Amino acid sequence: MNQYETVFILTPVLSDEQMKEAVKKYEDHLTKNGAEIVHRENWGLRKLAYPIQKKSTGFYHLFEYTNEGGVIADLEVQLKRDERVLRFLTVKLDKHAVAYNEKKRKKKAAEKAEKTEKEA
């Protein structure tokens, strides 16, 4: 099984509900086609490096998933057809990138647990 990472940027004019609906659509598409979601992350509204379609901000989302690779082409066609998506990028992760992502997630979880201990 190969591990992939897809980041996509949604237009900032969407309501919170519309944004969640779009993200759910792509998550469902991946799981229906045999992909196993390893990690998902909402990076929120961020400023773009340069304007895209006269917009200077966008909602960033990341999916990390495992699959044989057949679902990627179909997912990218779906992303291209959706006018809510400004940009997207899919990357196949090598073993070093997978290890780095796992290490980063563990560190983030440990920091979060430490923060909640201090508050209690």
N, C-alpha and C positions, 0 to 999 in steps of 0.2 A: 504494500500500500504506500502510495506517495502522499506527502503532506503538502497542502497548499495554503496560501494566505491571500484573501481578496479584500482589498480596501476600496470602498466606493464613497463618493461624495454626492449627497442629495441637495437639491436646491433649497435655499433658506426660506423660501416663501411658503413652505408647507407648515401646516399646524402640527402640533406634537402628535396628535392622533394619526394624521396622514403619514408622518415620518415613520411611526412605529408600524403602521400597516405595510409600508413599502419594505421595511427591514424584515418583517415577518414573512412577506411574500417570497423573498429570496432565501430565507432560512428554510422555509417549507419546500422550496424547489430543490435545494441541496439534499435535504433529508429524504424526499420522495425518490430521488435518483440514486440513492445508495451511499451518499456521503455521510460521514459521521462528524458532527461539529465538535471540535476539540475545545475551542475557545471563541467567545464573541465579545466584542468590546464596542461601546459607544463612546467616541471621543468628543461628542458634542459639537456645538457650533464653533467653527474656527475661521480665522481670516485666511483667505487664499493668497498664494504668492503673487498671482496676477489675476485680473478679472476674467471670468469665464461666463459667456452669455450675459455680459453687463452686470454680473453679480460678484461681489467681493468677499462673500462668506459662504459657508456651506456646512451641512451636517456630515461629519465623518463617521463611518462605521467599518469595523474590521471583523472578518470571519476567518478563523483558522480551522481547517477541516482535512480529513483524510479521505482519499478516493483513488480509484484506479486511473482517473484522468478523463474518462468519457463525459463526465458531467460539465467540464469546464467550458467547452465550446458552446453548449446549450445555454449555460448560465450567462456567458458573455453576450450571446445574441439577445437574451432577455434584457440585460443591462443596457445594451445599445438601443433597443426599441423603446425603453422607458424614458419619457421626457423629464421625469423627476430626477434622473441620474445625470449629474454634470460630468463626472469622470469616474473611471474605475481602473484598477490594476490587479492582476492576478499573478502571483509568483509561486513557483515550485520551491519548497524549502529543502535544503540539503540537511544532512545530519547535524551539522554545526549550528545552523539556524534553528532547528528544532530544539536542540539542547539549550541554546541561548534563550529562546522564548520560554521554555519550562523554568529555567533558572530565574528569569525576570518575573514570571508569575508567582513563584514561590517567595521571592523577596518581597513583592508587593503584598502578598497575603500575610507574611510575617510582620511587615510594617503596620498593616491594618489591625492585626491582632494585638500588637504592642500598643497601638494608639487607644484601642478600646479598653485595654487593661489599665492604662493611665487614667482614663476617664472614670472608671468604676471605683 
